[in-house]
Amino acid sequence: MVSQDLLDILRCPACVREKDGMLDLVKGTWLVCRDCGRKYPISDDIPVMLIDEGDKWVTVAVDDLPVPPPPIA
Ligand SMILES: [Zn+2]
């Protein structure tokens, strides 16, 4: 599990400069940005906070996110 303390301080790297970039934990393994809809996978308990990674999932509906997330290339 990712600690709540860590989740509390994480923000979307694409939004944080101009907005809040608050993230919602979805399915226990995805972090979804409330501002831009990018979705960041949590891989092996490590949140992958890469804008490129978030971009891959921006058009995927939350309900369609795979669990567990696919391996990060
Ligand atoms: Zn964002």
N, CA, C, O and the ligand as a Tripos MOL2 file, in Angstrom:
@<TRIPOS>MOLECULE
protein
  293   291    74     0     0
PROTEIN
NO_CHARGES

@<TRIPOS>ATOM
      1 N           0.8260   -1.2070    0.0000 N.3       1 MET1
      2 CA          0.0000    0.0000    0.0000 C.3       1 MET1
      3 C           0.8610    1.2580    0.0000 C.2       1 MET1
      4 O           1.9410    1.3000    0.5900 O.2       1 MET1
      5 N           0.3590    2.2600   -0.6670 N.am      2 VAL2
      6 CA          1.0050    3.5670   -0.6160 C.3       2 VAL2
      7 C           0.4750    4.2990    0.6160 C.2       2 VAL2
      8 O          -0.7270    4.2870    0.8820 O.2       2 VAL2
      9 N           1.3520    4.9190    1.3440 N.am      3 SER3
     10 CA          0.9210    5.5650    2.5810 C.3       3 SER3
     11 C           0.0380    6.7740    2.3090 C.2       3 SER3
     12 O           0.2110    7.4790    1.3140 O.2       3 SER3
     13 N          -0.9050    6.9980    3.2030 N.am      4 GLN4
     14 CA         -1.7900    8.1470    3.0540 C.3       4 GLN4
     15 C          -1.0030    9.4490    3.1200 C.2       4 GLN4
     16 O          -1.3480   10.4250    2.4550 O.2       4 GLN4
     17 N           0.0470    9.4600    3.9160 N.am      5 ASP5
     18 CA          0.8780   10.6680    4.0120 C.3       5 ASP5
     19 C           1.4660   11.0310    2.6570 C.2       5 ASP5
     20 O           1.5240   12.2030    2.2830 O.2       5 ASP5
     21 N           1.9010   10.0040    1.9260 N.am      6 LEU6
     22 CA          2.4610   10.2690    0.6050 C.3       6 LEU6
     23 C           1.3630   10.7420   -0.3460 C.2       6 LEU6
     24 O           1.5520   11.6970   -1.0990 O.2       6 LEU6
     25 N           0.2330   10.0750   -0.3060 N.am      7 LEU7
     26 CA         -0.8560   10.4740   -1.2050 C.3       7 LEU7
     27 C          -1.2880   11.9100   -0.9400 C.2       7 LEU7
     28 O          -1.6690   12.6310   -1.8620 O.2       7 LEU7
     29 N          -1.2260   12.3160    0.3080 N.am      8 ASP8
     30 CA         -1.6740   13.6580    0.6660 C.3       8 ASP8
     31 C          -0.8120   14.7550    0.0450 C.2       8 ASP8
     32 O          -1.2970   15.8570   -0.2100 O.2       8 ASP8
     33 N           0.4500   14.4570   -0.1970 N.am      9 ILE9
     34 CA          1.3350   15.5060   -0.7190 C.3       9 ILE9
     35 C           1.5130   15.4370   -2.2330 C.2       9 ILE9
     36 O           2.0240   16.3770   -2.8410 O.2       9 ILE9
     37 N           1.0930   14.3270   -2.8450 N.am     10 LEU10
     38 CA          1.2580   14.2020   -4.2900 C.3      10 LEU10
     39 C           0.2810   15.1150   -5.0250 C.2      10 LEU10
     40 O          -0.8770   15.2670   -4.6360 O.2      10 LEU10
     41 N           0.7850   15.7120   -6.0920 N.am     11 ARG11
     42 CA         -0.0550   16.5360   -6.9680 C.3      11 ARG11
     43 C           0.2710   16.1810   -8.4080 C.2      11 ARG11
     44 O           1.3440   15.6540   -8.7060 O.2      11 ARG11
     45 N          -0.6750   16.4780   -9.3010 N.am     12 CYS12
     46 CA         -0.4380   16.2420  -10.7240 C.3      12 CYS12
     47 C           0.6920   17.1540  -11.2040 C.2      12 CYS12
     48 O           0.5940   18.3740  -11.0730 O.2      12 CYS12
     49 N           1.7650   16.5780  -11.7600 N.am     13 PRO13
     50 CA          2.8970   17.4080  -12.1890 C.3      13 PRO13
     51 C           2.5530   18.3180  -13.3660 C.2      13 PRO13
     52 O           3.2350   19.3160  -13.5970 O.2      13 PRO13
     53 N           1.5020   17.9790  -14.1090 N.am     14 ALA14
     54 CA          1.1150   18.8040  -15.2570 C.3      14 ALA14
     55 C           0.3160   20.0300  -14.8220 C.2      14 ALA14
     56 O           0.2700   21.0250  -15.5460 O.2      14 ALA14
     57 N          -0.3030   19.9690  -13.6690 N.am     15 CYS15
     58 CA         -1.2210   21.0330  -13.2570 C.3      15 CYS15
     59 C          -0.7290   21.8640  -12.0890 C.2      15 CYS15
     60 O          -1.2070   22.9760  -11.8670 O.2      15 CYS15
     61 N           0.2180   21.3320  -11.3470 N.am     16 VAL16
     62 CA          0.4920   21.8970  -10.0290 C.3      16 VAL16
     63 C           0.9820   23.3390  -10.0870 C.2      16 VAL16
     64 O           0.8320   24.0810   -9.1160 O.2      16 VAL16
     65 N           1.5620   23.7450  -11.2080 N.am     17 ARG17
     66 CA          2.0740   25.1170  -11.2600 C.3      17 ARG17
     67 C           0.9440   26.1480  -11.3390 C.2      17 ARG17
     68 O           1.0740   27.2630  -10.8350 O.2      17 ARG17
     69 N          -0.1570   25.7630  -11.9720 N.am     18 GLU18
     70 CA         -1.2230   26.7330  -12.2060 C.3      18 GLU18
     71 C          -2.5010   26.4380  -11.4380 C.2      18 GLU18
     72 O          -3.3240   27.3280  -11.2270 O.2      18 GLU18
     73 N          -2.6660   25.1890  -11.0210 N.am     19 LYS19
     74 CA         -3.8960   24.8060  -10.3250 C.3      19 LYS19
     75 C          -3.5200   23.9630   -9.1250 C.2      19 LYS19
     76 O          -2.3490   23.8370   -8.7660 O.2      19 LYS19
     77 N          -4.5420   23.3890   -8.5170 N.am     20 ASP20
     78 CA         -4.2940   22.5240   -7.3660 C.3      20 ASP20
     79 C          -3.6870   21.1900   -7.7820 C.2      20 ASP20
     80 O          -2.7780   20.6850   -7.1240 O.2      20 ASP20
     81 N          -4.1930   20.6170   -8.8810 N.am     21 GLY21
     82 CA         -3.7070   19.3140   -9.3090 C.3      21 GLY21
     83 C          -3.9900   18.2230   -8.2980 C.2      21 GLY21
     84 O          -3.2030   17.2920   -8.1280 O.2      21 GLY21
     85 N          -5.1250   18.3510   -7.6280 N.am     22 MET22
     86 CA         -5.4740   17.3290   -6.6270 C.3      22 MET22
     87 C          -5.7370   15.9890   -7.3060 C.2      22 MET22
     88 O          -6.2870   15.9210   -8.4050 O.2      22 MET22
     89 N          -5.3300   14.9340   -6.6200 N.am     23 LEU23
     90 CA         -5.4570   13.5850   -7.1690 C.3      23 LEU23
     91 C          -6.4370   12.7630   -6.3430 C.2      23 LEU23
     92 O          -6.4690   12.8490   -5.1150 O.2      23 LEU23
     93 N          -7.2300   11.9690   -7.0430 N.am     24 ASP24
     94 CA         -8.1050   11.0100   -6.3720 C.3      24 ASP24
     95 C          -7.5610    9.6090   -6.5740 C.2      24 ASP24
     96 O          -7.1890    9.2350   -7.6860 O.2      24 ASP24
     97 N          -7.5160    8.8380   -5.5080 N.am     25 LEU25
     98 CA         -7.1020    7.4400   -5.6090 C.3      25 LEU25
     99 C          -8.2890    6.6190   -6.1130 C.2      25 LEU25
    100 O          -9.3750    6.6380   -5.5330 O.2      25 LEU25
    101 N          -8.0480    5.8920   -7.2170 N.am     26 VAL26
    102 CA         -9.1010    5.1000   -7.8460 C.3      26 VAL26
    103 C          -8.6560    3.6490   -7.9010 C.2      26 VAL26
    104 O          -7.5330    3.3480   -8.3070 O.2      26 VAL26
    105 N          -9.5300    2.7670   -7.4940 N.am     27 LYS27
    106 CA         -9.2710    1.3260   -7.5330 C.3      27 LYS27
    107 C          -8.0150    0.9510   -6.7430 C.2      27 LYS27
    108 O          -7.4660   -0.1330   -6.9380 O.2      27 LYS27
    109 N          -7.5700    1.8130   -5.8800 N.am     28 GLY28
    110 CA         -6.4110    1.5260   -5.0510 C.3      28 GLY28
    111 C          -5.0900    1.5520   -5.7880 C.2      28 GLY28
    112 O          -4.0440    1.3050   -5.1870 O.2      28 GLY28
    113 N          -5.1140    1.8470   -7.0770 N.am     29 THR29
    114 CA         -3.8800    1.7320   -7.8410 C.3      29 THR29
    115 C          -3.7290    2.7610   -8.9590 C.2      29 THR29
    116 O          -2.8130    2.6700   -9.7770 O.2      29 THR29
    117 N          -4.6280    3.7330   -8.9860 N.am     30 TRP30
    118 CA         -4.5190    4.8290   -9.9470 C.3      30 TRP30
    119 C          -4.7340    6.1420   -9.2290 C.2      30 TRP30
    120 O          -5.5300    6.2270   -8.2950 O.2      30 TRP30
    121 N          -4.0230    7.1650   -9.6660 N.am     31 LEU31
    122 CA         -4.2350    8.5160   -9.1640 C.3      31 LEU31
    123 C          -4.7570    9.3600  -10.3180 C.2      31 LEU31
    124 O          -4.0920    9.5130  -11.3420 O.2      31 LEU31
    125 N          -5.9570    9.9050  -10.1390 N.am     32 VAL32
    126 CA         -6.6390   10.6340  -11.2070 C.3      32 VAL32
    127 C          -6.6760   12.1180  -10.8480 C.2      32 VAL32
    128 O          -7.1560   12.5060   -9.7820 O.2      32 VAL32
    129 N          -6.1540   12.9430  -11.7690 N.am     33 CYS33
    130 CA         -6.1180   14.3890  -11.5400 C.3      33 CYS33
    131 C          -7.5060   14.9870  -11.7240 C.2      33 CYS33
    132 O          -8.1710   14.7310  -12.7280 O.2      33 CYS33
    133 N          -7.9390   15.7800  -10.7550 N.am     34 ARG34
    134 CA         -9.2590   16.4030  -10.8350 C.3      34 ARG34
    135 C          -9.2990   17.5150  -11.8640 C.2      34 ARG34
    136 O         -10.3740   17.8650  -12.3510 O.2      34 ARG34
    137 N          -8.1450   18.0790  -12.2050 N.am     35 ASP35
    138 CA         -8.1180   19.2110  -13.1290 C.3      35 ASP35
    139 C          -7.9990   18.7900  -14.5860 C.2      35 ASP35
    140 O          -8.7320   19.3070  -15.4290 O.2      35 ASP35
    141 N          -7.1030   17.8710  -14.9060 N.am     36 CYS36
    142 CA         -6.8470   17.5490  -16.3120 C.3      36 CYS36
    143 C          -7.2800   16.1370  -16.6910 C.2      36 CYS36
    144 O          -7.3380   15.8140  -17.8770 O.2      36 CYS36
    145 N          -7.5800   15.3080  -15.7300 N.am     37 GLY37
    146 CA         -8.0160   13.9500  -16.0460 C.3      37 GLY37
    147 C          -6.8950   12.9910  -16.3750 C.2      37 GLY37
    148 O          -7.1450   11.8390  -16.7290 O.2      37 GLY37
    149 N          -5.6430   13.4580  -16.2600 N.am     38 ARG38
    150 CA         -4.5520   12.5000  -16.4360 C.3      38 ARG38
    151 C          -4.6260   11.4730  -15.3070 C.2      38 ARG38
    152 O          -5.0750   11.7630  -14.1980 O.2      38 ARG38
    153 N          -4.1640   10.2510  -15.6340 N.am     39 LYS39
    154 CA         -4.2370    9.1600  -14.6630 C.3      39 LYS39
    155 C          -2.8610    8.5480  -14.5080 C.2      39 LYS39
    156 O          -2.2350    8.1340  -15.4830 O.2      39 LYS39
    157 N          -2.4020    8.4960  -13.2760 N.am     40 TYR40
    158 CA         -1.0570    8.0210  -12.9850 C.3      40 TYR40
    159 C          -1.1350    6.6770  -12.2710 C.2      40 TYR40
    160 O          -1.7870    6.5620  -11.2330 O.2      40 TYR40
    161 N          -0.4710    5.6530  -12.8240 N.am     41 PRO41
    162 CA         -0.5270    4.3370  -12.1830 C.3      41 PRO41
    163 C           0.3640    4.2700  -10.9470 C.2      41 PRO41
    164 O           1.3800    4.9590  -10.8540 O.2      41 PRO41
    165 N          -0.0350    3.4380  -10.0170 N.am     42 ILE42
    166 CA          0.8230    3.1120   -8.8780 C.3      42 ILE42
    167 C           1.3730    1.7170   -9.1570 C.2      42 ILE42
    168 O           0.6440    0.7250   -9.1440 O.2      42 ILE42
    169 N           2.6810    1.6700   -9.4110 N.am     43 SER43
    170 CA          3.3350    0.4350   -9.8040 C.3      43 SER43
    171 C           4.2410   -0.0450   -8.6760 C.2      43 SER43
    172 O           5.1600    0.6650   -8.2680 O.2      43 SER43
    173 N           3.9820   -1.2480   -8.1720 N.am     44 ASP44
    174 CA          4.7640   -1.7630   -7.0450 C.3      44 ASP44
    175 C           4.8060   -0.7600   -5.8960 C.2      44 ASP44
    176 O           5.8580   -0.5230   -5.3020 O.2      44 ASP44
    177 N           3.6600   -0.1790   -5.5940 N.am     45 ASP45
    178 CA          3.5150    0.7790   -4.4960 C.3      45 ASP45
    179 C           4.2230    2.1040   -4.7410 C.2      45 ASP45
    180 O           4.3050    2.9350   -3.8360 O.2      45 ASP45
    181 N           4.7350    2.3130   -5.9470 N.am     46 ILE46
    182 CA          5.3800    3.5780   -6.2870 C.3      46 ILE46
    183 C           4.4830    4.3480   -7.2530 C.2      46 ILE46
    184 O           4.2510    3.8830   -8.3690 O.2      46 ILE46
    185 N           3.9770    5.5050   -6.8560 N.am     47 PRO47
    186 CA          3.2140    6.3080   -7.7990 C.3      47 PRO47
    187 C           4.1200    6.8170   -8.9220 C.2      47 PRO47
    188 O           5.1600    7.4250   -8.6680 O.2      47 PRO47
    189 N           3.7110    6.5620  -10.1640 N.am     48 VAL48
    190 CA          4.5100    6.9610  -11.3240 C.3      48 VAL48
    191 C           4.0030    8.3200  -11.7950 C.2      48 VAL48
    192 O           3.0740    8.4080  -12.5990 O.2      48 VAL48
    193 N           4.6280    9.3740  -11.2790 N.am     49 MET49
    194 CA          4.1370   10.7330  -11.5260 C.3      49 MET49
    195 C           4.8430   11.3580  -12.7210 C.2      49 MET49
    196 O           5.5100   12.3850  -12.5990 O.2      49 MET49
    197 N           4.6880   10.7240  -13.8720 N.am     50 LEU50
    198 CA          5.2840   11.2240  -15.1040 C.3      50 LEU50
    199 C           4.1660   11.7490  -15.9980 C.2      50 LEU50
    200 O           3.1600   11.0740  -16.2140 O.2      50 LEU50
    201 N           4.3560   12.9680  -16.5180 N.am     51 ILE51
    202 CA          3.3150   13.5540  -17.3650 C.3      51 ILE51
    203 C           3.0740   12.6670  -18.5900 C.2      51 ILE51
    204 O           1.9290   12.4660  -18.9940 O.2      51 ILE51
    205 N           4.1470   12.1390  -19.1810 N.am     52 ASP52
    206 CA          3.9880   11.2690  -20.3420 C.3      52 ASP52
    207 C           3.1260   10.0560  -20.0170 C.2      52 ASP52
    208 O           2.3200    9.6120  -20.8340 O.2      52 ASP52
    209 N           3.3060    9.5360  -18.8250 N.am     53 GLU53
    210 CA          2.5120    8.3790  -18.4310 C.3      53 GLU53
    211 C           1.0510    8.7910  -18.2260 C.2      53 GLU53
    212 O           0.1340    8.1000  -18.6690 O.2      53 GLU53
    213 N           0.8500    9.9130  -17.5590 N.am     54 GLY54
    214 CA         -0.5060   10.3960  -17.3580 C.3      54 GLY54
    215 C          -1.2290   10.6640  -18.6610 C.2      54 GLY54
    216 O          -2.4330   10.4350  -18.7760 O.2      54 GLY54
    217 N          -0.4760   11.1570  -19.6520 N.am     55 ASP55
    218 CA         -1.0590   11.4460  -20.9640 C.3      55 ASP55
    219 C          -1.6590   10.2030  -21.6150 C.2      55 ASP55
    220 O          -2.6770   10.2810  -22.3040 O.2      55 ASP55
    221 N          -1.0180    9.0540  -21.3900 N.am     56 LYS56
    222 CA         -1.4660    7.8280  -22.0510 C.3      56 LYS56
    223 C          -2.8920    7.4620  -21.6520 C.2      56 LYS56
    224 O          -3.6050    6.7900  -22.3980 O.2      56 LYS56
    225 N          -3.2920    7.9060  -20.4810 N.am     57 TRP57
    226 CA         -4.5540    7.4270  -19.9050 C.3      57 TRP57
    227 C          -5.6200    8.5070  -19.8280 C.2      57 TRP57
    228 O          -6.7120    8.2780  -19.3080 O.2      57 TRP57
    229 N          -5.2960    9.6940  -20.3530 N.am     58 VAL58
    230 CA         -6.1970   10.8240  -20.1560 C.3      58 VAL58
    231 C          -7.5560   10.5800  -20.8070 C.2      58 VAL58
    232 O          -8.5710   11.0760  -20.3170 O.2      58 VAL58
    233 N          -7.5890    9.8210  -21.9080 N.am     59 THR59
    234 CA         -8.8610    9.5870  -22.5920 C.3      59 THR59
    235 C          -9.5490    8.3000  -22.1420 C.2      59 THR59
    236 O         -10.6460    7.9850  -22.6020 O.2      59 THR59
    237 N          -8.9080    7.5640  -21.2520 N.am     60 VAL60
    238 CA         -9.4960    6.3080  -20.7780 C.3      60 VAL60
    239 C         -10.4270    6.6080  -19.5980 C.2      60 VAL60
    240 O         -10.0450    7.3040  -18.6580 O.2      60 VAL60
    241 N         -11.6180    6.0900  -19.6570 N.am     61 ALA61
    242 CA        -12.5600    6.3010  -18.5590 C.3      61 ALA61
    243 C         -12.0500    5.6220  -17.2940 C.2      61 ALA61
    244 O         -11.3980    4.5790  -17.3480 O.2      61 ALA61
    245 N         -12.3580    6.2300  -16.1680 N.am     62 VAL62
    246 CA        -11.9150    5.6700  -14.8930 C.3      62 VAL62
    247 C         -12.3510    4.2060  -14.7610 C.2      62 VAL62
    248 O         -11.6000    3.3650  -14.2660 O.2      62 VAL62
    249 N         -13.5680    3.9220  -15.2100 N.am     63 ASP63
    250 CA        -14.0750    2.5560  -15.0850 C.3      63 ASP63
    251 C         -13.3060    1.5610  -15.9360 C.2      63 ASP63
    252 O         -13.3230    0.3600  -15.6670 O.2      63 ASP63
    253 N         -12.6210    2.0690  -16.9800 N.am     64 ASP64
    254 CA        -11.9130    1.1800  -17.8940 C.3      64 ASP64
    255 C         -10.4310    1.0340  -17.5610 C.2      64 ASP64
    256 O          -9.7100    0.3370  -18.2750 O.2      64 ASP64
    257 N          -9.9700    1.6660  -16.5080 N.am     65 LEU65
    258 CA         -8.5540    1.5500  -16.1480 C.3      65 LEU65
    259 C          -8.2420    0.1140  -15.7320 C.2      65 LEU65
    260 O          -8.9730   -0.4810  -14.9400 O.2      65 LEU65
    261 N          -7.1430   -0.4430  -16.2770 N.am     66 PRO66
    262 CA         -6.7990   -1.8240  -15.9330 C.3      66 PRO66
    263 C          -6.2280   -1.9280  -14.5160 C.2      66 PRO66
    264 O          -5.4820   -1.0610  -14.0610 O.2      66 PRO66
    265 N          -6.5980   -3.0030  -13.8430 N.am     67 VAL67
    266 CA         -6.0560   -3.3040  -12.5280 C.3      67 VAL67
    267 C          -5.5250   -4.7210  -12.5560 C.2      67 VAL67
    268 O          -6.2700   -5.6480  -12.8760 O.2      67 VAL67
    269 N          -4.2220   -4.9190  -12.2210 N.am     68 PRO68
    270 CA         -3.2490   -3.8600  -11.9340 C.3      68 PRO68
    271 C          -2.8570   -3.1150  -13.2020 C.2      68 PRO68
    272 O          -3.0990   -3.5990  -14.3080 O.2      68 PRO68
    273 N          -2.2520   -1.9370  -13.0460 N.am     69 PRO69
    274 CA         -1.7880   -1.2110  -14.2340 C.3      69 PRO69
    275 C          -0.7480   -2.0200  -14.9930 C.2      69 PRO69
    276 O          -0.0100   -2.7960  -14.3860 O.2      69 PRO69
    277 N          -0.6750   -1.8550  -16.3130 N.am     70 PRO70
    278 CA          0.3550   -2.5450  -17.0860 C.3      70 PRO70
    279 C           1.7390   -2.0570  -16.6740 C.2      70 PRO70
    280 O           1.8820   -0.9440  -16.1670 O.2      70 PRO70
    281 N           2.7670   -2.8940  -16.8930 N.am     71 PRO71
    282 CA          4.1280   -2.4850  -16.5360 C.3      71 PRO71
    283 C           4.5290   -1.2020  -17.2510 C.2      71 PRO71
    284 O           4.1320   -0.9660  -18.3920 O.2      71 PRO71
    285 N           5.3110   -0.3830  -16.5770 N.am     72 ILE72
    286 CA          5.7990    0.8460  -17.1890 C.3      72 ILE72
    287 C           6.9720    0.5080  -18.0930 C.2      72 ILE72
    288 O           7.9510   -0.0910  -17.6500 O.2      72 ILE72
    289 N           6.8760    0.8890  -19.3490 N.am     73 ALA73
    290 CA          7.9570    0.5660  -20.3030 C.3      73 ALA73
    291 C           9.1650    1.4280  -20.0150 C.2      73 ALA73
    292 O          10.1810    1.3150  -20.7010 O.2      73 ALA73
    293 ZN         -3.5370   17.3870  -13.9120 Zn       74 ZN74
@<TRIPOS>BOND
     1     1     2 1
     2     2     3 1
     3     3     4 2
     4     3     5 am
     5     5     6 1
     6     6     7 1
     7     7     8 2
     8     7     9 am
     9     9    10 1
    10    10    11 1
    11    11    12 2
    12    11    13 am
    13    13    14 1
    14    14    15 1
    15    15    16 2
    16    15    17 am
    17    17    18 1
    18    18    19 1
    19    19    20 2
    20    19    21 am
    21    21    22 1
    22    22    23 1
    23    23    24 2
    24    23    25 am
    25    25    26 1
    26    26    27 1
    27    27    28 2
    28    27    29 am
    29    29    30 1
    30    30    31 1
    31    31    32 2
    32    31    33 am
    33    33    34 1
    34    34    35 1
    35    35    36 2
    36    35    37 am
    37    37    38 1
    38    38    39 1
    39    39    40 2
    40    39    41 am
    41    41    42 1
    42    42    43 1
    43    43    44 2
    44    43    45 am
    45    45    46 1
    46    46    47 1
    47    47    48 2
    48    47    49 am
    49    49    50 1
    50    50    51 1
    51    51    52 2
    52    51    53 am
    53    53    54 1
    54    54    55 1
    55    55    56 2
    56    55    57 am
    57    57    58 1
    58    58    59 1
    59    59    60 2
    60    59    61 am
    61    61    62 1
    62    62    63 1
    63    63    64 2
    64    63    65 am
    65    65    66 1
    66    66    67 1
    67    67    68 2
    68    67    69 am
    69    69    70 1
    70    70    71 1
    71    71    72 2
    72    71    73 am
    73    73    74 1
    74    74    75 1
    75    75    76 2
    76    75    77 am
    77    77    78 1
    78    78    79 1
    79    79    80 2
    80    79    81 am
    81    81    82 1
    82    82    83 1
    83    83    84 2
    84    83    85 am
    85    85    86 1
    86    86    87 1
    87    87    88 2
    88    87    89 am
    89    89    90 1
    90    90    91 1
    91    91    92 2
    92    91    93 am
    93    93    94 1
    94    94    95 1
    95    95    96 2
    96    95    97 am
    97    97    98 1
    98    98    99 1
    99    99   100 2
   100    99   101 am
   101   101   102 1
   102   102   103 1
   103   103   104 2
   104   103   105 am
   105   105   106 1
   106   106   107 1
   107   107   108 2
   108   107   109 am
   109   109   110 1
   110   110   111 1
   111   111   112 2
   112   111   113 am
   113   113   114 1
   114   114   115 1
   115   115   116 2
   116   115   117 am
   117   117   118 1
   118   118   119 1
   119   119   120 2
   120   119   121 am
   121   121   122 1
   122   122   123 1
   123   123   124 2
   124   123   125 am
   125   125   126 1
   126   126   127 1
   127   127   128 2
   128   127   129 am
   129   129   130 1
   130   130   131 1
   131   131   132 2
   132   131   133 am
   133   133   134 1
   134   134   135 1
   135   135   136 2
   136   135   137 am
   137   137   138 1
   138   138   139 1
   139   139   140 2
   140   139   141 am
   141   141   142 1
   142   142   143 1
   143   143   144 2
   144   143   145 am
   145   145   146 1
   146   146   147 1
   147   147   148 2
   148   147   149 am
   149   149   150 1
   150   150   151 1
   151   151   152 2
   152   151   153 am
   153   153   154 1
   154   154   155 1
   155   155   156 2
   156   155   157 am
   157   157   158 1
   158   158   159 1
   159   159   160 2
   160   159   161 am
   161   161   162 1
   162   162   163 1
   163   163   164 2
   164   163   165 am
   165   165   166 1
   166   166   167 1
   167   167   168 2
   168   167   169 am
   169   169   170 1
   170   170   171 1
   171   171   172 2
   172   171   173 am
   173   173   174 1
   174   174   175 1
   175   175   176 2
   176   175   177 am
   177   177   178 1
   178   178   179 1
   179   179   180 2
   180   179   181 am
   181   181   182 1
   182   182   183 1
   183   183   184 2
   184   183   185 am
   185   185   186 1
   186   186   187 1
   187   187   188 2
   188   187   189 am
   189   189   190 1
   190   190   191 1
   191   191   192 2
   192   191   193 am
   193   193   194 1
   194   194   195 1
   195   195   196 2
   196   195   197 am
   197   197   198 1
   198   198   199 1
   199   199   200 2
   200   199   201 am
   201   201   202 1
   202   202   203 1
   203   203   204 2
   204   203   205 am
   205   205   206 1
   206   206   207 1
   207   207   208 2
   208   207   209 am
   209   209   210 1
   210   210   211 1
   211   211   212 2
   212   211   213 am
   213   213   214 1
   214   214   215 1
   215   215   216 2
   216   215   217 am
   217   217   218 1
   218   218   219 1
   219   219   220 2
   220   219   221 am
   221   221   222 1
   222   222   223 1
   223   223   224 2
   224   223   225 am
   225   225   226 1
   226   226   227 1
   227   227   228 2
   228   227   229 am
   229   229   230 1
   230   230   231 1
   231   231   232 2
   232   231   233 am
   233   233   234 1
   234   234   235 1
   235   235   236 2
   236   235   237 am
   237   237   238 1
   238   238   239 1
   239   239   240 2
   240   239   241 am
   241   241   242 1
   242   242   243 1
   243   243   244 2
   244   243   245 am
   245   245   246 1
   246   246   247 1
   247   247   248 2
   248   247   249 am
   249   249   250 1
   250   250   251 1
   251   251   252 2
   252   251   253 am
   253   253   254 1
   254   254   255 1
   255   255   256 2
   256   255   257 am
   257   257   258 1
   258   258   259 1
   259   259   260 2
   260   259   261 am
   261   261   262 1
   262   262   263 1
   263   263   264 2
   264   263   265 am
   265   265   266 1
   266   266   267 1
   267   267   268 2
   268   267   269 am
   269   269   270 1
   270   270   271 1
   271   271   272 2
   272   271   273 am
   273   273   274 1
   274   274   275 1
   275   275   276 2
   276   275   277 am
   277   277   278 1
   278   278   279 1
   279   279   280 2
   280   279   281 am
   281   281   282 1
   282   282   283 1
   283   283   284 2
   284   283   285 am
   285   285   286 1
   286   286   287 1
   287   287   288 2
   288   287   289 am
   289   289   290 1
   290   290   291 1
   291   291   292 2
@<TRIPOS>SUBSTRUCTURE
     1 MET1         2 RESIDUE 1 A MET
     2 VAL2         6 RESIDUE 1 A VAL
     3 SER3        10 RESIDUE 1 A SER
     4 GLN4        14 RESIDUE 1 A GLN
     5 ASP5        18 RESIDUE 1 A ASP
     6 LEU6        22 RESIDUE 1 A LEU
     7 LEU7        26 RESIDUE 1 A LEU
     8 ASP8        30 RESIDUE 1 A ASP
     9 ILE9        34 RESIDUE 1 A ILE
    10 LEU10       38 RESIDUE 1 A LEU
    11 ARG11       42 RESIDUE 1 A ARG
    12 CYS12       46 RESIDUE 1 A CYS
    13 PRO13       50 RESIDUE 1 A PRO
    14 ALA14       54 RESIDUE 1 A ALA
    15 CYS15       58 RESIDUE 1 A CYS
    16 VAL16       62 RESIDUE 1 A VAL
    17 ARG17       66 RESIDUE 1 A ARG
    18 GLU18       70 RESIDUE 1 A GLU
    19 LYS19       74 RESIDUE 1 A LYS
    20 ASP20       78 RESIDUE 1 A ASP
    21 GLY21       82 RESIDUE 1 A GLY
    22 MET22       86 RESIDUE 1 A MET
    23 LEU23       90 RESIDUE 1 A LEU
    24 ASP24       94 RESIDUE 1 A ASP
    25 LEU25       98 RESIDUE 1 A LEU
    26 VAL26      102 RESIDUE 1 A VAL
    27 LYS27      106 RESIDUE 1 A LYS
    28 GLY28      110 RESIDUE 1 A GLY
    29 THR29      114 RESIDUE 1 A THR
    30 TRP30      118 RESIDUE 1 A TRP
    31 LEU31      122 RESIDUE 1 A LEU
    32 VAL32      126 RESIDUE 1 A VAL
    33 CYS33      130 RESIDUE 1 A CYS
    34 ARG34      134 RESIDUE 1 A ARG
    35 ASP35      138 RESIDUE 1 A ASP
    36 CYS36      142 RESIDUE 1 A CYS
    37 GLY37      146 RESIDUE 1 A GLY
    38 ARG38      150 RESIDUE 1 A ARG
    39 LYS39      154 RESIDUE 1 A LYS
    40 TYR40      158 RESIDUE 1 A TYR
    41 PRO41      162 RESIDUE 1 A PRO
    42 ILE42      166 RESIDUE 1 A ILE
    43 SER43      170 RESIDUE 1 A SER
    44 ASP44      174 RESIDUE 1 A ASP
    45 ASP45      178 RESIDUE 1 A ASP
    46 ILE46      182 RESIDUE 1 A ILE
    47 PRO47      186 RESIDUE 1 A PRO
    48 VAL48      190 RESIDUE 1 A VAL
    49 MET49      194 RESIDUE 1 A MET
    50 LEU50      198 RESIDUE 1 A LEU
    51 ILE51      202 RESIDUE 1 A ILE
    52 ASP52      206 RESIDUE 1 A ASP
    53 GLU53      210 RESIDUE 1 A GLU
    54 GLY54      214 RESIDUE 1 A GLY
    55 ASP55      218 RESIDUE 1 A ASP
    56 LYS56      222 RESIDUE 1 A LYS
    57 TRP57      226 RESIDUE 1 A TRP
    58 VAL58      230 RESIDUE 1 A VAL
    59 THR59      234 RESIDUE 1 A THR
    60 VAL60      238 RESIDUE 1 A VAL
    61 ALA61      242 RESIDUE 1 A ALA
    62 VAL62      246 RESIDUE 1 A VAL
    63 ASP63      250 RESIDUE 1 A ASP
    64 ASP64      254 RESIDUE 1 A ASP
    65 LEU65      258 RESIDUE 1 A LEU
    66 PRO66      262 RESIDUE 1 A PRO
    67 VAL67      266 RESIDUE 1 A VAL
    68 PRO68      270 RESIDUE 1 A PRO
    69 PRO69      274 RESIDUE 1 A PRO
    70 PRO70      278 RESIDUE 1 A PRO
    71 PRO71      282 RESIDUE 1 A PRO
    72 ILE72      286 RESIDUE 1 A ILE
    73 ALA73      290 RESIDUE 1 A ALA
    74 ZN74       293 GROUP 0 **** ****
